[in-house]
């Protein structure tokens, strides 16, 4: 399994961007992470405080996915002229919920790759 390592600074920048976007949208990424269930075959769930120990291109894909889903949520809110998630119509709320589910899956992916990275060191 080949993946690039040494990307921790880039990952920290991407996640900082994600935290800023999420805050503007009224989304708490830590709460989403706390609810994530990591499948047994992916190893133990990494503590939230440890997710920025990620260092590989595979982990970076998960962080990038989180940013893209936040961008999708922002676009939905802009198109519907909503100031909060609660103001969205039902179909838009369903779409946002799907994006939040994908954010959860990206967090699971990140936890998996951190486990793999730590096992390979």
N, C-alpha and C positions, 0 to 999 in steps of 0.2 A: 504494500500500500504506500504510494508516494504522495507526499504533500509537502508543501513548502513550510518551513518554520522560520522564526525570527520576525514575526509580524505583530508582536505585542503592542508596539506603539501605534500602529495603524488601527488595530482593533480598539484600543483605548479611545482614539479619536472618533472612530465610527460610533462606538457606544455612547460617548459623550454627546454626539450629535443626536442619537436616538433618544437619550434622556431629555434633551432640550425639546425635541419635537413632541415627545409624549407629554411633557409637562404643559406645553401650549395647548394640547388637545384634551387635557384633563385625564390623561391615562397614567396610571402608576405601574411602571414596568416591574418593580419589585413585587407588587401584589400579584401580577400575572405570573412571575417566576415562582412565587411561593406556592401557587396552585398547580404548577407543572408536576406531572408524574412521569418519571423516567423509567422506561421499560427495563426489566431486569438484565436483558442482554446488552444494554448500554452501560451497565455499571451503576454505581451509586450516584444519586443526585449530588452535584457539587453545591456547596453553600453559595448563596448569592454573592457574598463578599469575595468569593474566589473566581467568579466568572471572568474577571479581567486577567486571570493568569493564562488565559487562552493565548496560544502563540502560533497557530498554524493557519494555513490558507483554508483548510476545511472549517475551522472554527470561525474564521472571518466571513465565510459564506453565510453562516447563521446570523451573525451580527448585521451583515448587509441585508439579509432577508427581513430582519426586524425593521430596519430603516425604510425599506420599500413598502412594507405593510403600513407603517405609520404615514408614509406619503400618500398611500391609497385612501386611508381614513381622512386625511386632511383634504384631499380632493373631493371626497364625498360630502364632507361638511361644507366646503366652499360652494359646490354645485347646488346644494340644497339651501344655501344661505343660513345654515344653522350655527349658532354660537356654542352649542354644547351637544354632546352625544344624545342627551335626553330629548332634544328638540327634533331629532331626525324622525322621518316617517318610518313605518314598520319595515318596508323593504330595505331602506337604507340602514336601519338598525341590524337587519339580518346580514347585510353585506359587511358591515363593520364587525359584527360578531365573528364572521368567517375570517376576517383579517386578524382579529384578536386570537382566534384559534391557531392561525398560522404563526403568529408571534410565539405562542406557547410551544408549538412544534419546533420552531427555530431555537428556542431556549433548550429544549430537550436535545436537539442536535448539538448545540454548544457543549452541554454537559457530557454528552457522549464523547466528543472529540477531546475535551480536556482530560477525560479518563484515559483515552487512548494515548494522548501526548504524555501524560504522567507515567503511564505504563511503559512507554518507549524510551524514557530518559534513564 
